[in-house]
Each structure stands twice: as structure tokens, then as C-alpha cells.
Amino acid sequence: AFLNKGIRITLTDKREKDDKGNFPVEEFYSNGGLVEFVKYLDATRTPLIEAPIYMEGERDMISAEIALQYNSTYNENVHSYVNNINTIEGGTHVSGFRRALTRTFKTYAEKNGLLNKVKIEITGDDFREGLTALISIKVPEPQFEGQTKTKLGNSEVAGIVENIVGDKLNAFLEENPRQAKTIIEKVILAA
């Protein structure tokens, strides 16, 4: 339900009836989609910014939807999906996301003088500490590596996700300088 916001999924277990003679029914619905999913995953963590950052876009018939939230922990928690299939080994969409995240934050921080007093090199890993992110893409002809479909291999997807995340994240940082500074300070502490 989180991956398909607005769609109601109802499951009825017709194997046994409950005490009242009815079949047990479970209903799943999410109006907020990935944003609600990030909040659900981070429910026990302290968020650094008020609300998750949400991005979506489409290029060349490939649509990407991303939600991310920084929290006070130092663990990376990234989940990726292609056509609603959990790609636990990641793939090109995750590579594109990570490159865009690192490049966009680093460029913003350097442009705004937030790294002037930093004496150490900040790496991509530092930008992912305390990050919870969900990446969901829809690809017309996905090419998975291996039979388990746990890693996406479409090379064109990396650039598309990188462009969408770079554009949308840069816009967010420019429009929310206070939240951007909070995140960059966390990254510097991680380094």
C-alpha cells in the first residue's frame, strides 16, 4: 500500500471464520505513500527535519519516486523497489540515487560555505549516515541480475534517477536553507 498510494488493498482469509462467523479481513491503504513509509520506518528514531523530503519525476517512460528522512542515528536505511519488487541488492537506481545525494549535498555545502572550516574529506558514506530512504521506480522493461530479481541492471536508470534526485533535492535545499544546514551539520559530525 505504501508503494501505491491511494490504492486500497483488501485481503480476506477464507480458510477459517472468526468467533462471529466472519472471515478475517485485513485492509491496507496509504494516502501518503512513500512519505508515510519513511515515517513508519523511522517511528522509533528522532528526525532531524520536520518532514521527509519527497521527490518524483519521469523521464523516458521511467518514473521515480523517492522519500528520505535524516534522523539522529548513524545507520543507513535505504530500501529500493522496481515495479513493486523489493530489490534488496540495490542496482542502478540505488547507484544513481547515491551519486546524486552526495553530489547535490556537497555542491550545496561548498557553495554556501558550510564546509569552509572542515579539515577532513567528506565521503558519500558520510552523507548516508542517519538516512532513511525509499526509492521506488517503474521501468517498462526491467533487466534484473540473477533469477531472484533482487538487483536492477538497466544502465539507463542510473542517470535518470540521478538527474531527478539532483534536480529535486537541489530545489529542496535552496528553498529550505535551515533544514539543509541541519543535515550538513549532521554529515560533518558523521565525517
DAKA-V697515 format. One record per run of one state. SS is the DSSP state (hx for helix, st for strand, lp for the rest). FROM is the first residue (numbers start at 1). TO is the last residue. If there is no record, write none. Layout:
# DAKA-V697515
SS FROM TO
SS FROM TO
This chain:
# DAKA-V697515
lp 1 8
st 9 17
lp 18 22
st 23 28
lp 29 33
hx 34 41
lp 42 46
st 47 47
lp 48 52
st 53 59
lp 60 61
st 62 71
lp 72 76
st 77 82
lp 83 84
st 85 86
lp 87 90
st 91 91
hx 92 111
lp 112 123
hx 124 128
lp 129 130
st 131 138
lp 139 143
st 144 144
lp 145 151
st 152 152
lp 153 154
hx 155 175
lp 176 176
hx 177 190
lp 191 191
